[in-house]
Amino acid sequence: MTDQATPPTIALPAREIPVPASVSTEAQAVLALGTLRASQRYPAPDDLKGWRAYVQANNLMMREALDDGSGGTEVHIEQLEADGARIDVITPEGVEPDDRRVYLDMHGGALVLGGGDLSGLMAIDTAREVEARVWAVDYRMPPDHPYPTALDD
């Protein structure tokens, strides 16, 4: 396929979706709350300033939830660059230089949150847990890098 035409969209009317009975009572209670705060609603797709503020506020909450990474096994962190995406290479103490195992970490955040130094900070505990080198990809995200940039990275 040589032409990459914009795929068609599907418009869905507003609807109510029942809370699944297959999850725990606690999960049902949280899901029944709907949007927890008005600030968690997504900005309009063309509101770049709103998206930047949304990302900044949510990344701040994520940062506050992380420990500072200072406890546990020492880690060595270096950075690589791959076609515009930064990769934090996190190697826990005790991993030999010739150990070829690599755990590829693609941080969560729905392809809009958790970027920058957060991607590496979140992967420090993973490196300690798996006792192997971790490559944490800080893929580029909207609004500055629209879809499908994150997937390409």
N, C-alpha and C positions, 0 to 999 in steps of 0.2 A: 504494500500500500504506500504510494508515494505522496498523495495529498492527505494532509491532516486537517480535515474539515472539523469545525466545531460541532460536537455531538449535540443532538436535540435535547431539550429539557422536558421534564414532566412536572406539571403544576398539580399539587395536591391540595384539596381544600382542608381547612383546619378541622381537626377531629380529636376526639378523646381516645386515648389508648389505655385499657385497663392495666393496673399494676399486676405483674405476673404472680400467679399463685405458687410458682415453682421455686421462688426464692424465700429466704428466711423471713421471719416476722419482722426482724430489725430492718432488713433491706426493704421490705414492703413499706415500712413506716417512712423511711428516708425517701423512697421513690414517690410516695403519696404527697410529699411536700412540694413536688414540682420544682420549679426554679427556686433555689434556696435564697438568692438575693437578686434584686433587680440589677445590681452591678454585674452579675454573671451572664446577662443576656448579651448575645452577640451584637456588635455594632452593624450598621447597614454595610453591605459589601463594598460600597464606594466611599465609605467614611474612613480614610486612611488615618487621620488623627485619632478617631475613636478606636480603631484597631490597635494603634500603637499604645494608647492609654490602657486598653483592655489587656494587652499582652504584658505591659509593665506591671499592672496591678496584680495579675495572676502569677507572674514570675516572682514578685515580691512575696506573695503568700507561700509559694513553693519553697523559696529560699528560707523563709522563717521556719518552715516545717522540717528542713534538713538539719542534721547535726552539722557541726563545723568540719567534720571529716578528720579531726585530729586524734580521735581514739582508734585503737586497734593497730594493726600492722602498718608499718611505714609504707608509703607508696612513692614511686618516682613517676612524674608526669612530664611528658614531652608532647609537642604539638607537630602535626603534619598538616599539609594542605593537599587537597585532591580536587582539582577542577572547581575551585571556589568554596568548597566545604572544608571546614576545619575538623580535624580529628585529634582528640586527646587520647594519647596512648598512655594508659595507666598500668604500671607494672608494680605489683606488690613485692615487698622484700621477700627474698627466698626464691623467686622465680629466676631460673638460670638464663643467661643471655641466649643460649642455644635452644631454649624451650620454644618450639614453634606453635604452641597452642595459642589461639586468639579467640576471645569471646567478643563478638561484634554486638555493640550496644546501640540500638536506635531508640533514643529517649522517647518517652510518651509525651503527650501534649496535643494530640489531635492535629498534628502538622502545623500548629500555630504557637504552641507554648513550650517552654523549657529549653530554649536555645541559649546561646552565649555560653558563659562559664558554667551555667546550671547543668548543661549536658554532661560535662566532665565531673562536676561535683556529685551528681546523682550516680555516676558510674564507679565512684571510689569504693563504696560499700560492695558493689558487685564484684570488683576485682579482688577485694579481700575475701568475699564469700567463695568465689570459684577458684581462688588461689592460682590465677592465671592472668596473663596480659589481657587487658580490655581495650578495644578501640571504640571510643565513644564519638559518634558522628554528630557534629553540630551542623546539621543540614540547614540550608537556607529556607526561610519561611516567609509567608505573607506578613504584612502587606507589601514589603519591599521586593519580595521575590515570589510572585504569584504562582499558583498551581500551573504546571506540575513540577516546578523547580525542586521542591523537597523530595519528591519521588525520584527525580533524576539523580539527585545527590546520593 
